[in-house]
Amino acid sequence: MDPAEPESPADALFKAAAQQAAAGQKPHHLETVLQIPVSVKVVLGSATMPVANVLKLGRGAVVPLDRKVGEPVDVVVNGRVIARGEVVVLDEDNSRFGVSLTEVIGTGTPTRVV
């Protein structure tokens, strides 16, 4: 956060909660904050193409992404990259997958994803 920017109410709430937690106290507003829903997305990659090519897409079309096999995927919460990880299979029948986090991005300046 830029020292010249005023602190938002959310930043103040999180800072107070962190100070209380560091002092061994349970933050009194923490339960309220923990109930706030957030949008979590896992980004495998992206592509840029002209509208004409998008209109030609159909079943079976392959869209090449900007990432290679084995590169970490981004974990995005409310539009901000908060971690990176690798795709893993969750079930024995290979019907579900998840992300094993390999890197958690610091709180300094998270990357904004549009």
PyRosetta script that sets phi, psi and omega in degrees:
from pyrosetta import init, pose_from_sequence

init()
pose = pose_from_sequence("MDPAEPESPADALFKAAAQQAAAGQKPHHLETVLQIPVSVKVVLGSATMPVANVLKLGRGAVVPLDRKVGEPVDVVVNGRVIARGEVVVLDEDNSRFGVSLTEVIGTGTPTRVV")
pose.set_psi(1, 136.4)
pose.set_omega(1, 179.3)
pose.set_phi(2, -71.7)
pose.set_psi(2, 126.5)
pose.set_omega(2, -179.6)
pose.set_phi(3, -57.5)
pose.set_psi(3, -23.6)
pose.set_omega(3, -179.3)
pose.set_phi(4, -78.2)
pose.set_psi(4, -21.2)
pose.set_omega(4, -179.4)
pose.set_phi(5, -77.8)
pose.set_psi(5, 140.4)
pose.set_omega(5, 175.8)
pose.set_phi(6, -70.0)
pose.set_psi(6, 148.5)
pose.set_omega(6, -179.2)
pose.set_phi(7, -75.4)
pose.set_psi(7, 131.6)
pose.set_omega(7, 179.1)
pose.set_phi(8, -76.3)
pose.set_psi(8, 159.6)
pose.set_omega(8, 176.8)
pose.set_phi(9, -58.2)
pose.set_psi(9, -37.0)
pose.set_omega(9, 179.2)
pose.set_phi(10, -65.9)
pose.set_psi(10, -41.9)
pose.set_omega(10, 178.4)
pose.set_phi(11, -62.7)
pose.set_psi(11, -41.0)
pose.set_omega(11, 179.0)
pose.set_phi(12, -63.6)
pose.set_psi(12, -40.7)
pose.set_omega(12, 179.7)
pose.set_phi(13, -64.4)
pose.set_psi(13, -45.4)
pose.set_omega(13, -179.6)
pose.set_phi(14, -67.5)
pose.set_psi(14, -37.2)
pose.set_omega(14, 178.5)
pose.set_phi(15, -64.5)
pose.set_psi(15, -43.5)
pose.set_omega(15, 178.8)
pose.set_phi(16, -63.8)
pose.set_psi(16, -40.8)
pose.set_omega(16, 179.1)
pose.set_phi(17, -64.1)
pose.set_psi(17, -40.6)
pose.set_omega(17, 179.3)
pose.set_phi(18, -65.7)
pose.set_psi(18, -39.5)
pose.set_omega(18, 178.4)
pose.set_phi(19, -65.6)
pose.set_psi(19, -41.3)
pose.set_omega(19, 178.8)
pose.set_phi(20, -66.5)
pose.set_psi(20, -40.1)
pose.set_omega(20, 179.4)
pose.set_phi(21, -65.7)
pose.set_psi(21, -39.4)
pose.set_omega(21, 178.3)
pose.set_phi(22, -64.4)
pose.set_psi(22, -29.9)
pose.set_omega(22, 179.7)
pose.set_phi(23, -85.5)
pose.set_psi(23, 3.6)
pose.set_omega(23, 179.1)
pose.set_phi(24, 82.5)
pose.set_psi(24, 10.8)
pose.set_omega(24, 179.5)
pose.set_phi(25, -99.8)
pose.set_psi(25, 149.6)
pose.set_omega(25, 174.3)
pose.set_phi(26, -83.5)
pose.set_psi(26, 118.8)
pose.set_omega(26, 179.7)
pose.set_phi(27, -60.1)
pose.set_psi(27, 129.9)
pose.set_omega(27, -175.4)
pose.set_phi(28, -70.6)
pose.set_psi(28, -23.3)
pose.set_omega(28, 179.2)
pose.set_phi(29, -95.0)
pose.set_psi(29, -0.9)
pose.set_omega(29, -174.6)
pose.set_phi(30, -62.2)
pose.set_psi(30, -40.7)
pose.set_omega(30, -179.8)
pose.set_phi(31, -60.3)
pose.set_psi(31, -39.3)
pose.set_omega(31, 178.4)
pose.set_phi(32, -65.6)
pose.set_psi(32, -44.2)
pose.set_omega(32, -178.7)
pose.set_phi(33, -65.1)
pose.set_psi(33, -39.0)
pose.set_omega(33, -177.7)
pose.set_phi(34, -67.1)
pose.set_psi(34, -15.8)
pose.set_omega(34, -180.0)
pose.set_phi(35, -92.0)
pose.set_psi(35, -3.3)
pose.set_omega(35, -179.1)
pose.set_phi(36, -73.4)
pose.set_psi(36, 123.1)
pose.set_omega(36, 179.7)
pose.set_phi(37, -74.6)
pose.set_psi(37, 144.0)
pose.set_omega(37, 176.2)
pose.set_phi(38, -130.5)
pose.set_psi(38, 156.5)
pose.set_omega(38, 177.8)
pose.set_phi(39, -94.9)
pose.set_psi(39, 122.2)
pose.set_omega(39, 179.2)
pose.set_phi(40, -113.1)
pose.set_psi(40, 126.9)
pose.set_omega(40, 178.9)
pose.set_phi(41, -129.3)
pose.set_psi(41, 148.7)
pose.set_omega(41, 173.6)
pose.set_phi(42, -114.3)
pose.set_psi(42, 121.2)
pose.set_omega(42, -175.2)
pose.set_phi(43, -101.5)
pose.set_psi(43, 113.3)
pose.set_omega(43, 178.6)
pose.set_phi(44, -77.8)
pose.set_psi(44, -27.6)
pose.set_omega(44, -178.2)
pose.set_phi(45, 163.8)
pose.set_psi(45, -177.6)
pose.set_omega(45, 178.9)
pose.set_phi(46, -145.0)
pose.set_psi(46, 168.1)
pose.set_omega(46, 179.4)
pose.set_phi(47, -146.3)
pose.set_psi(47, 150.1)
pose.set_omega(47, 174.9)
pose.set_phi(48, -120.4)
pose.set_psi(48, 130.3)
pose.set_omega(48, 179.4)
pose.set_phi(49, -152.4)
pose.set_psi(49, 156.3)
pose.set_omega(49, 177.8)
pose.set_phi(50, -67.0)
pose.set_psi(50, 154.0)
pose.set_omega(50, 179.3)
pose.set_phi(51, -56.1)
pose.set_psi(51, -37.5)
pose.set_omega(51, -179.9)
pose.set_phi(52, -57.9)
pose.set_psi(52, -39.6)
pose.set_omega(52, 178.9)
pose.set_phi(53, -71.9)
pose.set_psi(53, -35.3)
pose.set_omega(53, 178.0)
pose.set_phi(54, -63.9)
pose.set_psi(54, -40.6)
pose.set_omega(54, -179.5)
pose.set_phi(55, -65.9)
pose.set_psi(55, -24.1)
pose.set_omega(55, 179.3)
pose.set_phi(56, -82.8)
pose.set_psi(56, -9.6)
pose.set_omega(56, -177.6)
pose.set_phi(57, -67.5)
pose.set_psi(57, 140.6)
pose.set_omega(57, 178.0)
pose.set_phi(58, -151.7)
pose.set_psi(58, -176.2)
pose.set_omega(58, -179.5)
pose.set_phi(59, -56.6)
pose.set_psi(59, 130.7)
pose.set_omega(59, 179.4)
pose.set_phi(60, 89.6)
pose.set_psi(60, -7.5)
pose.set_omega(60, 178.7)
pose.set_phi(61, -67.7)
pose.set_psi(61, 147.9)
pose.set_omega(61, 178.5)
pose.set_phi(62, -113.8)
pose.set_psi(62, 126.6)
pose.set_omega(62, 177.6)
pose.set_phi(63, -105.8)
pose.set_psi(63, 111.6)
pose.set_omega(63, 179.6)
pose.set_phi(64, -70.5)
pose.set_psi(64, 133.7)
pose.set_omega(64, -179.2)
pose.set_phi(65, -99.3)
pose.set_psi(65, 167.7)
pose.set_omega(65, -177.6)
pose.set_phi(66, -83.7)
pose.set_psi(66, 8.3)
pose.set_omega(66, 179.4)
pose.set_phi(67, -118.2)
pose.set_psi(67, 154.4)
pose.set_omega(67, 178.2)
pose.set_phi(68, -100.7)
pose.set_psi(68, 159.7)
pose.set_omega(68, 176.7)
pose.set_phi(69, -58.4)
pose.set_psi(69, 133.3)
pose.set_omega(69, 178.8)
pose.set_phi(70, 95.0)
pose.set_psi(70, -16.7)
pose.set_omega(70, 177.2)
pose.set_phi(71, -72.6)
pose.set_psi(71, 148.1)
pose.set_omega(71, 180.0)
pose.set_phi(72, -65.8)
pose.set_psi(72, 151.0)
pose.set_omega(72, 174.9)
pose.set_phi(73, -95.8)
pose.set_psi(73, 156.4)
pose.set_omega(73, 178.6)
pose.set_phi(74, -92.3)
pose.set_psi(74, 137.4)
pose.set_omega(74, 171.9)
pose.set_phi(75, -103.3)
pose.set_psi(75, 118.7)
pose.set_omega(75, -172.3)
pose.set_phi(76, -115.6)
pose.set_psi(76, 126.6)
pose.set_omega(76, 176.6)
pose.set_phi(77, -118.0)
pose.set_psi(77, 121.3)
pose.set_omega(77, -178.7)
pose.set_phi(78, 48.7)
pose.set_psi(78, 42.7)
pose.set_omega(78, 175.1)
pose.set_phi(79, 85.6)
pose.set_psi(79, 2.6)
pose.set_omega(79, -179.8)
pose.set_phi(80, -120.9)
pose.set_psi(80, 134.9)
pose.set_omega(80, 176.7)
pose.set_phi(81, -71.8)
pose.set_psi(81, 120.1)
pose.set_omega(81, -179.3)
pose.set_phi(82, -111.8)
pose.set_psi(82, -15.9)
pose.set_omega(82, -179.2)
pose.set_phi(83, -162.3)
pose.set_psi(83, 168.4)
pose.set_omega(83, 172.3)
pose.set_phi(84, -131.1)
pose.set_psi(84, 153.9)
pose.set_omega(84, -178.8)
pose.set_phi(85, -164.3)
pose.set_psi(85, -174.2)
pose.set_omega(85, 179.7)
pose.set_phi(86, -118.0)
pose.set_psi(86, 146.9)
pose.set_omega(86, -179.6)
pose.set_phi(87, -74.1)
pose.set_psi(87, 133.4)
pose.set_omega(87, 179.0)
pose.set_phi(88, -130.8)
pose.set_psi(88, 153.7)
pose.set_omega(88, 175.9)
pose.set_phi(89, -86.3)
pose.set_psi(89, 132.4)
pose.set_omega(89, -176.7)
pose.set_phi(90, -93.4)
pose.set_psi(90, -38.2)
pose.set_omega(90, -174.5)
pose.set_phi(91, -108.2)
pose.set_psi(91, 156.7)
pose.set_omega(91, 177.6)
pose.set_phi(92, -63.8)
pose.set_psi(92, -30.6)
pose.set_omega(92, -178.3)
pose.set_phi(93, -86.5)
pose.set_psi(93, 10.1)
pose.set_omega(93, 176.8)
pose.set_phi(94, 58.9)
pose.set_psi(94, 26.3)
pose.set_omega(94, -177.4)
pose.set_phi(95, -92.1)
pose.set_psi(95, -13.1)
pose.set_omega(95, 179.6)
pose.set_phi(96, -134.8)
pose.set_psi(96, 150.6)
pose.set_omega(96, 175.3)
pose.set_phi(97, -135.9)
pose.set_psi(97, 166.1)
pose.set_omega(97, -179.7)
pose.set_phi(98, -145.7)
pose.set_psi(98, -164.8)
pose.set_omega(98, -179.9)
pose.set_phi(99, -128.6)
pose.set_psi(99, 126.5)
pose.set_omega(99, 173.4)
pose.set_phi(100, -94.0)
pose.set_psi(100, 117.2)
pose.set_omega(100, -175.8)
pose.set_phi(101, -70.8)
pose.set_psi(101, 130.9)
pose.set_omega(101, 178.2)
pose.set_phi(102, -112.9)
pose.set_psi(102, -17.4)
pose.set_omega(102, -178.8)
pose.set_phi(103, -152.4)
pose.set_psi(103, 129.4)
pose.set_omega(103, 173.6)
pose.set_phi(104, -106.2)
pose.set_psi(104, 126.3)
pose.set_omega(104, -176.8)
pose.set_phi(105, -76.0)
pose.set_psi(105, 136.4)
pose.set_omega(105, 179.0)
pose.set_phi(106, -62.2)
pose.set_psi(106, 161.9)
pose.set_omega(106, -176.9)
pose.set_phi(107, -80.2)
pose.set_psi(107, -4.2)
pose.set_omega(107, -176.8)
pose.set_phi(108, -57.0)
pose.set_psi(108, -70.7)
pose.set_omega(108, -178.5)
pose.set_phi(109, -139.4)
pose.set_psi(109, 80.9)
pose.set_omega(109, 178.8)
pose.set_phi(110, -64.1)
pose.set_psi(110, 148.9)
pose.set_omega(110, -179.5)
pose.set_phi(111, -76.9)
pose.set_psi(111, 130.8)
pose.set_omega(111, 178.5)
pose.set_phi(112, -87.2)
pose.set_psi(112, 131.0)
pose.set_omega(112, 177.2)
pose.set_phi(113, -109.3)
pose.set_psi(113, 130.4)
pose.set_omega(113, -178.5)
pose.set_phi(114, -91.7)
pose.dump_pdb("model.pdb")
